[in-house]
Amino acid sequence: MGPEGAADLARGALIWLAGEPEALGAFLGASGIDPADLRGRIADPEFLGFVLDFLLGDEAMLLAFCGETGTPPTAPARARALLPGGDLPNRT
C-alpha cells in the first residue's frame, strides 16, 4: 500500500462513518467540522489521517469497520503510517 492507497482506505472509512449516525456524530464532535465541510476535506491528507486516528482510537469501531468492509484489521494502522503525521510516536 502506498500513500494513495492509504488515502483511499481513509476515504472508505469516512464513507463508512457517514453510514453510522452515532459514530459520525462522535467524529464530527471530535473534529469540530461541520457536516457540510466533509466533501471539501476528503482530499486533504492531514484530514484523512485524522479520520484514521479517530477510527484507530476505538477498537470496537475499528473492528466493525473492518468486518463490514472486508478490510484486514491491520490495514488502517498501516495506512495511517503513510499519511501526514503517521510517523509520529505515541499517536494513540
C-alpha positions in Angstrom: 0.0 0.0 0.0 1.3 3.4 -0.9 0.1 6.9 0.1 -2.8 6.9 -2.4 -3.9 3.5 -1.2 -3.8 4.9 2.3 -5.9 7.9 1.3 -8.4 5.6 -0.4 -8.7 3.5 2.8 -9.3 6.6 4.8 -11.9 7.9 2.4 -13.6 4.5 2.7 -13.5 4.8 6.5 -15.1 8.3 6.2 -17.8 6.9 4.0 -18.4 4.1 6.5 -18.6 6.6 9.3 -21.2 8.5 7.3 -23.4 5.4 7.4 -23.1 5.1 11.2 -25.0 8.0 12.7 -23.7 7.6 16.3 -20.1 7.2 15.1 -20.5 10.1 12.7 -21.8 12.3 15.4 -18.8 11.5 17.6 -16.4 12.1 14.7 -17.9 15.5 13.9 -17.7 16.4 17.6 -14.1 15.3 17.8 -13.1 17.0 14.6 -15.0 20.2 15.1 -16.1 20.4 11.5 -19.5 21.0 10.1 -21.0 18.1 8.1 -21.2 20.4 5.0 -17.4 20.7 5.2 -16.7 16.9 4.8 -16.7 16.9 1.0 -14.2 19.7 0.8 -11.9 17.9 3.2 -11.9 14.5 1.6 -8.9 15.2 -0.5 -6.8 16.6 2.4 -4.2 14.1 3.5 -4.0 15.5 7.0 -7.7 15.3 7.5 -7.7 11.7 6.2 -5.0 11.0 8.8 -7.4 12.3 11.5 -10.2 10.0 10.1 -7.9 7.0 10.7 -6.7 8.3 14.1 -10.4 8.5 15.1 -11.1 5.0 13.9 -8.0 3.6 15.5 -8.9 5.2 18.8 -11.9 2.9 19.2 -11.2 -0.8 18.9 -14.9 -1.8 18.6 -15.5 0.8 15.9 -12.3 -0.3 14.1 -13.3 -4.0 14.1 -16.8 -3.1 13.0 -15.4 -1.1 10.0 -13.0 -3.9 9.1 -15.7 -6.6 9.4 -18.3 -4.7 7.4 -15.9 -3.6 4.6 -13.7 -6.7 4.4 -10.6 -4.6 5.4 -7.9 -6.5 7.2 -7.7 -5.2 10.8 -4.0 -4.2 10.4 -4.7 -2.1 7.3 -5.9 1.1 8.9 -2.8 1.4 11.1 -0.5 0.7 8.1 -2.5 3.3 6.1 -2.2 5.8 8.9 1.6 5.5 8.9 1.6 6.6 5.3 -0.3 9.8 5.8 1.0 13.1 7.3 1.7 12.7 11.0 1.5 9.0 10.8 5.2 8.6 11.6 4.9 10.4 14.9 5.4 8.2 18.0 2.6 7.7 20.5 -0.3 8.8 18.3 -2.9 7.0 20.4 
